[in-house]
Amino acid sequence: IDNQIPENNYDWKVYGLIDKKNPSSWTSDQIELAKTKGIIFCGFESNILQKMANAKLLIFPSYREGLPKTIIEALSVGLPTVGYDVPGVQDILSFNKDILLENKPKNYCGLADKSVKILTNQKLWSNLNLQGRTNFTANFRKEITIKKNKDFLKSILS
């Protein structure tokens, strides 16, 4: 991605802990290679929403998800997010699937292309920022989520 963005002054950061017991997690060799490419591994961050609010893009490369709370948090601060078209991710980013979702899991080049498209087009980035906030407000605010959960529980217990 780095060499596809003119006047690139982005810091590429990875937040969170590496789960060495998870076979799909980063390996030590991958981490070392990524560091040589300028990727910064930041570890656990207690105030991730602040980091997200100051970021330009969330790249969410998971190809197996339930309900990705990370994406919901990103929407709450208007952070455009790209990810794979897999259950969970597709449910949250369905408001703009063509731009945000790569339909072939593990196609890293597809995620990179979508990322470059967003980062090099300020109007698109601004539109996605607004769409994300709107989607969060309409679907994922605490009050709405509680109501949806109560309605669901009532429907299965009736």
N, C-alpha and C positions, 0 to 999 in steps of 0.2 A: 504494500500500500504506500509505503513511504516515498518511493520514487515516482509515484503516479500523481502526487499532489504538489502542484507548483507552490513555491514559497512555504513549504511544510515546516511549521514550527510546533508540531504537536509532540507531546510526551505520550508514549504508548505505555499504559500502566495496567497491571493485573492486580486486582484486590482479592483478598480472601486467602484462606489457608490451603495448601496443597495436601490432598488426601492420598497419602502414599499407599493406603490399602485399596484404593479404588483403581482398578486396572485401566480405566479411561482417563485418569487424571494425568497431569504433566509428569513426565519422567525427569530424572536429574539431567540426562543428556539434552532433553528438549528445553529445559529451563536454561541450561548453559548456552545453548545455541541461540535462544531468544534474547538472552542478555547481550550476546555479541551483536545482535541486530538492533540494540537500543531499547529493548523492552525492559521496563522497570517492574520488579516484583515487590509490591508494597506490603503484602501480608494482610493481617486482620486490620480493619478500620472501624472504629467505634462510631464514627459519624459519617457513614457512607452517603447519606442524602446530601450532605454539604459537598462532598467530592463529586457526586452526580450533578448537582446544580451548577458546578463549575466546568463540567465536561462538555464535549461537543458531540460524542457518540458513544453508545454502548454496543459493543459487539458481543453477542451472546451465542457462542458456538456449540451449545449443548444440543445433542441430537436425541436425547431422552429426557423428558420432563413430565412433571405432574402439573402443579401450579407454580410457575416461576415468579416468586415474589420479587425477585430482583428486577424483573421487567415492570412489574406494577409500581415499584418504587421509582424506577426511571420515568415512567409516565407521569407520576405525581409531580415531578420537577420539569417536565417537558423535554426530557432527554431522548432524542431519536435513538431507536434501537433496531439493529438488524439481527436476524437469527434464522434458524432453519424452520421450514414449514412442517413442524411436527406437533402432535397434540400438546396442548398447554400453551406453547408459544404461539401457535396459529390462532388459538382462541383469543388471546390478548391482543395480538397485532393484526387482527382481521380487518381493521379499519383502513389499512393501506397495504394489502398483501403483496401487490406487484413490486413495490419499492422495498418493503421491509423484509420480506421472506424469501429465502433461497430455497427452491423446491427440491434440491438434491442434498440430503444430509451428507456431511463430510466433504462437501464441495467448498473448500476453503477459498478457492479463487472466486467463486460466486459471491461469497460473503465480502471478500475484498472489493469486488467490482461495485457491489451495492454501497459499501462504505465510502469508496472514492466518489461515487455519484452524489452522495449526500454531502460529503465534506467539501466538495468543489462547487456546490450550487447553493448559495446563501438563501435564495428564495425558497428552494425546496426544503432546506433545513428549517427555515422559519415556519413553513407550512406544517412540517412534521412535528415541530415543537408544539404548535397550537393544537393539532389533531391529537397528539398524545395527551396533553392536558385535558382536552375535551373528553376523550375516551375515559380517562381516569375519573373525571368528575361525574360522568354519566353512569359508569359501571363499577367502580372500585372504591369509592369513598366508604369509610367505615360504616356509616348508617345504611348504605345500600347493601353492603356485604352482609351485615347482620340480618337485615330483612330477608335477603335471598336465602341465607342459611336457615332462618326460622321457617320460612315458607317451604323449603325443601324438607326439613324435618317433619313439619306438619303433614306434608303429602305422603311421606312414607310411614308415618305412625297412625294415619287415619284408616 
